[in-house]
Amino acid sequence: MTYYEVWVSSQRYHSAKPLTYSSGSSLKLGTPVLVPLQRQTVVAVIIKKVRKPAFPTKDILGSISPQSLPPEIIDLVAWLKTYYPAPSGQIVSLVLPSILTSKSRQEPHPEDTSTQPLPQPPLTSDQLQAFKQIIDHAPRNVLLHGDTSTGKTRLYIEIATRTLKSGRSVILLTPEIGLTPQLNASLQGAFPGQTVTMHSELSAATRRNSWMQILQSNKPLVVIGPRSALFSPVKNVGLIILDEFHEPSYKQEQAPHYLTSRVGAKLAELHGAQLVLGSATPLVSDYYAFQEKGLPIIRMQQQAVSKMHSEESKVALVDLRKKQLFTQSPWISDILINSIQQAMGRKQQSLIFLNRRGTARLVLCQDCGWQAFCPHCDLPLTYHGDLHTMLCHTCGHKQKAYTTCPECSSNNIVFRSVGTKHIVAEIERLVPGSRVKRFDSDTHKTERLEQQYASVKDGAVDILVGTQMLGKGLDLPKLSVVGIITAEASLSFPDYTAEERTYQLITQALGRINRGHVPGTAIVQTYHTDSPILQAALSKDYQTFYNQQIAERKLYKFPPFRYVLKLTCTRATSDTAQRNSQQLAKKIHSNNLPVEIIGPNPAFAEKAHGQYHWQLIVKSARRPALVDIVKDLPANWIYDIDPINLL
């Protein structure tokens, strides 16, 4: 009998220690196996051969595959345990998904060696220059700052081709499952028989077969998918690409709360691979880090597709304060309605974009555009109707809500927002006979973009209405009109990233037109036609936007100048949550760590599911100090290290 320590993949296993099992046969380190855990059968991985322990052990039930996991994956798990502390079973489940416990009813697809790749268009001069720079800097990490429609996907294919020819594999990540069909079509055409897609919307059998195909493949592959695909058992990785790397979906919201870009950088380091971070709107913190470390930032600005027309795209700013421009709808301007109707007449598509997340309550003057901000944090105040108060969810500043505007004395103060369902109803009323489709987080699984992409691209939908998922990465040849309902709506979120997110969303939404197919028109509705954020987005002036953001972050000590830890206490009453938060803040202070504590304050969504949520925000110039706090947290506290927002 042989004895092994294993890491088990189970959300129920919280200990940091491995478990010991016995086996009647010899197993290699890294072998994925099935083991009993309490009354369940779970997946595990062999990490160490040990002597017979002094306690009884259970038997390993069998191996999933004779092929071991790549050693780099094992090393990545060990690193995650220290960098993003979380229960061991949750970390291991990233690399050993639970679908491996079930038997597949499908046979793995045989590798196709006969299909020829489709010819690719020649690189533009801009793409060729970027390609040479990326290759020259390999294996150093690079930030690819490419404007929308400059052909980043075409460039990815070129560097992936070079990587595959060298005998090494490629991992190409996309921020949304909805974008995988578009990306998969491009990559399958370039690399037939070598492309594997991994994401949670696939059937369990398909995902299991794809995982096994990756593990057992003897030739280099291109693995495509959202952030979870990064943990696929890919051998000999030579290139890792994060497309649209600025997107919030690259942050894991559940433990272990990892940032995909940081994990990707570590995996690239373990493989001796190159990491490429691609975006038209790079994250301010990452851009700053690349500058400070002297890492290459590669710029692309030339449109990839030659225009099939001579017309330039048009951008119209519509002042939401001028009610005479909204005679048919309080939310949709006359010019936007007319543009949609004209596109319908040309058998072209329109996209209506709501620049908002969640249910932020605006505190806004509809006459002059004034908005309520915290005097201490310069962040938007959130209106709470039950108490008629405005609250800063970062520092706790509270004041009575205004009844008249402090700037123009108007009493036309609004405390409201609008959702996608309401806009769809308005569109159907205003443009009868149009085929309208809503795409947001509430959309039914079978109606999501990844399921509907082919029909949408072919023109089966006249008007797309949605939130941020429609504002990124889509290339729809028949799309000629983009309407942004309220350009600065996401600025109402009381968070230091609100301006950055607004700049990204507007830039990405406008990037859905002017892609060389048909003439494009953008209608941007705004309360602030002269907003610096809006003007920078419209003119693609990233540098001015970046300089302003860096100055503010430095002044208020936000990332990249501080590491941040968000701690959340959930209790049955607000008083109990507040009291527990105060006790923890006192305890952290007593440890004399090099940290600054903000709060406690009510969370942005203070009450949810019958529970009350209070927060502590902890900042430090030393990240290990924050990790120490996480390791010493009392029970029933939720933590998020390196959060992408403080809501």
Beta strands, then each sheet from edge to edge (+ up, - down):
strand 1: 2-9
strand 2: 19-23
strand 3: 32-37
strand 4: 40-50
strand 5: 58-59
strand 6: 62-63
strand 7: 142-146
strand 8: 169-173
strand 9: 195-197
strand 10: 222-225
strand 11: 237-243
strand 12: 274-279
strand 13: 297-300
strand 14: 314-319
strand 15: 349-353
strand 16: 364-365
strand 17: 382-384
strand 18: 389-391
strand 19: 398-400
strand 20: 413-414
strand 21: 436-439
strand 22: 463-466
strand 23: 479-484
strand 24: 521-526
strand 25: 563-571
strand 26: 596-608
strand 27: 611-620
strand 28: 637-641
sheet 1: 5+ 2+ 1- 4+ 3- 6+
sheet 2: 9+ 10+ 8+ 11+ 12+ 7+ 13+
sheet 3: 14+ 24+ 23+ 15+ 22+ 21+
sheet 4: 16+ 20-
sheet 5: 17+ 18- 19+
sheet 6: 26+ 27- 25+ 28-
end
